[in-house]
Amino acid sequence: MNRFFAVSRKFAILAAVVTLMAVSAFSQASLRKALDNDGDGKADYTVFRPSNNVWYINRSNGGFSIQQFGLANEDYTAPGDFDGDGKGDLSVWRDTNGVWYRLNSSNGTFVAQAFGSTGDEPVARDFDGDGKTDLAVVRRSNGAMIWYVLRSTDGGFQASQFGLSTDYTAPGDYDGDGKFDLAVQRPGATAAAQATFYVLRSGDGGLTVANWGLSNDLVVPGDYDGDGKTDLAVVREGATPTANLIWYVLRSSNGTFIATSFGLTGSDLSAQNDYDGDGKCDIAIWRDTTGVFYVLTSSSNFQNAIQAQWGASNDFPVAGYDTH
């Protein structure tokens, strides 16, 4: 697994309780919905095949779907729930023309919308907290990182300078307010130096700065402890292709951390999401050599692994869109 592939990815009381539950589940639910094509509350195993531009989806409630969509040499996979029906929509962002293409799961309509320019990085998330994925890109220019977001709530546009052009994007709902925060991982001076996360909290506009991981670690955001907040999480590759991947997760609920070996450096791509439907992010990888998903479930406190054969060598696990 390497950063280039991960980054480019081409190819009343009751009412109050209900509201609280909805907010507390937001962080992981929003990411899960992007890969939950059948709406059963579980992420579906999904791969994109560059050789034929086909999405293969193994639905967790039974059955599968096969849909040709996008162009491998020009597109980034950019799934999300853009129509707000609680199901994932097939979506890509085309680097050559800055156009978003998607199929709305609610009615099967095709949508093409220009937003962004060649060289941008798509970072579509729910930044306004309305339950719909917003179109968004990051542009690196003159040493700075500019975030451009098209809000689905009112169609308004916002541009925010946050981060350096050498940073890596790491959006997430780190403050648990139901909106994704602008966030970056900043590498240190050397590969072995400590990395720093900078988070612009949407709740109060404040800045969170936290040291976590090393410069070459991959960012694998998710709510691994189920408290409704995105946890700082990274994956560290080994020195050889057969070396293990090490996952380091800092729980936002209590400040403790998870350190676990899961996956192989040379053959595996990160695919973290909520596959068991417990509202927490599972540690997961997809193995290119065998086309198998391996999932270390959060419902077992990351003790039990499940596996599912889905895909073939040279496919891309769509869940990897959230790895930077």
Order of alpha helices (4+ residues) and beta strands (2+ residues): alpha-alpha-alpha-beta-beta-beta-beta-beta-beta-beta-beta-beta-beta-beta-beta-beta-beta-beta-beta-beta-beta-beta-beta-beta-beta-beta-beta
